[in-house]
Amino acid sequence: MTTTTHTENEPLTVLAVGDIGPDREDASELFELNREVLQSADVTFGQLEFVLSDQGSRLPQVRHTVKAKPSDAKALVEAGLDVISFAGNHCMDFGAEAMLDTARHLAAAGAKVVGVGADIRAARRPAVVQHGTTEISFLSYSSVLPHSFWATDNRPGCAPMRAFTVYEQVEHDQPGTPARIHTFPHREDLANLVQDIKREKLLGRFVVVSVHWGIHFIPAQIADYQRDVAHAAIEAGADAIIGHHAHILKGIEIFRGVPIFYSLANFAMDTRVTPEQVATPAFQEILALNPGWIPNFHSTFNFPPDSRKTIVAKLVVEDGKLAGFGFLPGWINDNSQTELLSGKDERFEQVVDYMRTISKEAGLETDYRREGDEVRPVDLSQVNL
């Protein structure tokens, strides 16, 4: 648990990490290489992927999933995580009982949980952290949703930020040719998200919006609906946007001076697979999304090669406003542990170069400049004015 103290006017540091999913006897091992950094921040935020419960049964619409131990909640909090989002496509893998049980275990361990609840009102409720006179509000939603995983007025689930997909045939006289893909935010969900942000801003809070979204495993690509949601959130007053789910890094956009971290990739994700699992048609379809992805049956980390690259987002909050932002590059080993890299490590530049390349491919006008062991995104559209 973070123990940093500050005088009234000192800047606050907020760190946000990528996806977390323990599947081992001792979950604290996942943070052996980074817990000091996580604990050093005033607030550390992360996204939980797996249920932490011994309740419930696996739902039929669920694909790859894990039921982790209730005791893992304590390991996450002791590693330094203060606020944990559980809004995502795995929150209801073992039903509502297991989801709510997970939230209870995290809260009992000392974490603030956001994005899920017994109904939609609870799922949209923010997690608020106070330091001195500064209140930081975290709101969390999911766009990646198996059927009925989203909360309603009378059903448990996560806070939804759904999107629609439309396929446009490009060559109308050529049957079977590739289609152009359009995505649009769900109108009511977007209105609710905007309303939530405006409410928190009226209360004078610094607002961080987390969304479980995007196109997994495919490098660079950012769906249209993600930009629409992010821009609308910033126009409503959001101070930072944090993206999860893709299990691979995506670029950073700076919109009206506010950072959009489209995907922080993985951070502490155990993904054990067996030859039998990999041989299934469903798993083969996923493997095909990222060339070079070769499963390792002796490793806890089974993702594409470029998924080893990760970043930790850093926000600096001063007098309730965003005073600076950047990221710490990291590298994930075969034991699913993230090593935060020194600026002198050659892998540091590999992560930065990767971010530069995928940002350009996605059409984002962002460059990245090293400042010691950290990296600062630069809005090229403003530099070139």
N, C-alpha and C positions, 0 to 999 in steps of 0.2 A: 504494500500500500504506500502511496506517495506520502512522504513526510516533510517535504520542503516547506519552509516558512518564509514569509516575505513581510517587509514593512509595507505600509499602506500604498505607496506610490511606485513601488518597483514593478517592472514588467513581469508578466506571467508567461510561462512556457507550456504550451500544449503539444503533446506528441500523439500521433495517430499511426497505428500499425495495421498491417493487412490481416488476412484471414487466419483464424486460430482454430485448430481442431485436434485436440489431444487423443491419442489412441495407444496408450502405453501404461505400464504399471505406475511409473512416477512421472506425472505431467510436468513437474518442476524442472526436469532435465531439458525440456524444450527451451528454457530461458537462461541456460547456463552462460551463454555468450553475450547476453544483452541486458540482463536484469538491472545492472547498475545504471545504465542509461535510462531505462524505463522508469526506475524509481527516482531518478534525479529531476524529472519534470514535475511541474505543479499539478498537471492533469495528464493522464495517459489513457487513450481511447483505443478500443479494438473491436473487431467483429468476430463473434463466435459462430462457428459452422456446425458443431455437433451438439446434440442433446447431452446434458449432464444429468442423467436420471436413471433409476432402476424401475421406473414406471412405464406403462403403455406398451403397445404392440406396433410393429412396423405397418404403415399404411400401404395399400396396394399400388398407389401411383408413384411411390418413391423409387428412385434409381439407387445409385451408390450412396450408402449412408453408414454411420457408425453411432452406436450408443456408448458414450463415454461415461465415466464414473462421477457420481455426485461429489466425491472428494476432490475432483479436479478443479472445482470452483475455487477452493482455497489456494491451490497452486497458482492460478491465474492472478488472483488478488495479491498474493505475496510477491509475485514477479513485478508488480507495480501497476497493474491495470486498475483504474479507478472507475471508468465508465465502459460498459460493454453493450454493444448492440447485438440483438438476437433476431433482428428482422432479416429474413433471408429464406432461401428456398429449401433449407433443412430444418427450420424451426418446428415444423409439425410432422417430422418424419415418423415419430412414434405417437402421434396424436396430441390432443390439447393437454391432457393430463401431464405428459412428459415435458411439454413445452413450459407449462406453468411451474412445474416442479423444478426445472432448470433455472428459471428466474428466481425462485425462492432460494435455491442453493447459492446462487451468486449473491443475492442480497444478504443472506446470512453470513457470507464470507466477507462482506464489506463493500461489494461493488454496487454501483448504480446501474440498473438495467433499463434499456430503452428499446422501443420498437415493437414490443409484443405485449399482449394483455388479454384479460378475460373477455373484452369486447373492444370495439373500435375506439371508444373514448380512452380506454386505458392504453391501447397500443399507440395512440398518438400523443400520449402524455410525455413531456420532455424529461430528461435527466438533467438536473441543475446542480452545478458545483459552484460554491462561493469561496472566494479568496478576498478577504478584506471587503471592500465595497464593490468588487467586480463579481458579477454572476455570469457564468458561462452555461448556456443552454444547449444540450445535444438533442437533436431530433433525428429519428431514423425510420427509413421506409424501405420497401423491397419492390423491385420491378420483375424479379425472377420468381414466379409463383406457380407451383403445382396447384391443381384445382382445389379450391376451398381452403387454401392456406392463409388467406387474408381474413382479418377480423371484420365483423359486421356489428350491428347494434345488439345482436343476441348470440354471437358466435365468437369464441376465442380465435386468435391468430395474430398475424403481424400487421403493421400499418402498410397498406398497399400504395404503390405508385405504379399502377399498371400501364401498359402501352399496347397499342394495336399495330399489327403488321399488315401491309398491303403489298402484293406482288404485281408489278406492272410488266406485261410482256413488251419487251423493247422492239423486237421485230415481229410485227403482227402476222406477217405472211410466212413465218418460219416456225412451225410447231416444234416444241421441245428445246428451243434456245433459251439461254439464261434470262432471268427476269431482273428488273430493277426493283430494289427493296426499299420501301418507305415505312417509317415508323412514326407513330404519333402518341403523345401522352393521353392517358385516360382523363377526360375533362374534369370529372368530379374529384378524382384523386389529386390532380394538380391543384384544383381550387382549395382542397383541404390542406395540402402542403403549404400553399401560399398563406392561407389563413393562420396556420400554426406559427409560421415565421413572423408574420405581422404582429400576432399577439405577444410573442416573446420580445420583439423589439420595442413594443409599447411599454413593456415592463423594464426596459432599460438593459436588457441582457445581450451579451455577445453570443451569436447564434452559429453553431456548427451543424450542418445538415449532412447526414450520412445516407447514401442510397446504395442498396445491393442491386446492381444493374449490369448491363453491358453484354458484350459478345465474348464468351469465354474461349481461351486458348489461341484464338487467332490474333496475330500481332497487329498492332496499330489501330485497327478498325474501331470507330466509335459510332454507335447508332445515332440517327437523327434525334430520336426522342430524348436521348441523354443531354444533348445540347439544349433542347427546348426546356427540359426540366431544370437544368442547372441555371440557365439564364433567367428563367422566371423566378427561381429561388433567390437569386442575387438581386433582381429588381424588387423583390419583396423585402429585402434587407439582410439576407444571409451573409455572414462574414467569412465563411469558408465552406466548400463542398468536398466531401470525402467519399470516394467510390470504392466499393468492394465487389467481390464475386468472380471476376474474370480469371483469377489465378495466374495472371500474367500482367506485366506492367502496361499501362496505357499512358499517353501523354498528359501534360498539364496545360490547361488553358487559363489565361488571366483575362477575366471579363470585368470591366469597370473597376480594375484594381484588386479584384477578389480572385483567389486561386480556386481552380477546379481540378482536384486530383482525381482523374477519371478512374484510375485503378491503382491501389497500393500493392496489388498482387498478394502473394502469400507471406506469412510471417512465422507461423508455428503450426504447420499442417502435416499431420501424419496421414499418409495415404498408402497403406499396405494393400497389395493386390496379389492375387494368385493366378497361375496360368489358366485356370478354368474361367476366372472372371474376364481376363484379357481376351479369351477366345470367343466370347459372346459377340453377336453382331452389334449390340448397343455400344460396347466398349470399343470395338473396331471403328465405329463411326466417329467416336470422340478422338481416337488416336489420329485419324486422318485429318483432323483440323489443324494439326501442327506437325509438319514434316520433321523427321528426325527424332520423334518421340518414341523412345524404346523403353518399355517397362523394365524395372530392376527388382526382381523378386527378393533380393537380399537387402533392400533399402526401405526405409520408412517414407521416403520422399519420391513419389512417382508422378512426375509432371514433365512437360516438355523442357528441353535444355535451357531455353531462355527464361523459364520460370524460376530458375535459381537466382535471377536478379530481382532485387526488391528494394523498396525505399520506405523510410519512416518519415511521414510528413511532420513538419515543425511549424507551429504558429506562435508568434509573439504577440501578446495582448497587453496593451498599455492604456490605462484610463478607460477601459471598456471598449477599446478600438483595436483593429488589426494594425500592429506596428511593423510587422515583418513576417516573412514566411520563406520556407525552403524545405530541403529534405536531406536526410542522412542515407547514403547508399549502403546497401547490404547485400550479402551473398548467402544462399542457403545450402547447407551441406547435406550429405546422405542421411544424416540423422535428423533432418527437418529443422535444424537450428539455424537461426539467422545470425551471421557474424556482421556487425557493423564495421565498415571499412575505414581505415585511415586514408587520408588523401594521398599518401605515398604508395599505397597498394595499387598494383596495376589493374586489379579488378574494379577499383573505384572509377577509373576512366572508362572501363567497359560499360559500367552501368550508365554513366553520364552520356556516353556516345549512343547507347541504345535508346535512352530517353530522347536524345536529339533526333535520332533517325525516325523513331515511331511518331514523334510529334509532327515532323515534317510530312510524313506519309499521311497523317490524319488531317493535314491542312491547318494545323495550329501554328500561330505565329509566336512561338516560344523558343528561346534559347536558354542555355544553362551555363552558369558561371560558378566555378569553384571558389569557395571562401574557406580556406583551411580544410577541415574534415566535413564541411557541409556544402550544399549546392543551392544556389539561388536562381530560381526561374526568372527570366527577363522577358517582358512583353515587347516583342520586336515591332509591333504596330505603333507603339508609343516612342520607341527609340528612333524610328525612322521619320517621325514627324518633323 
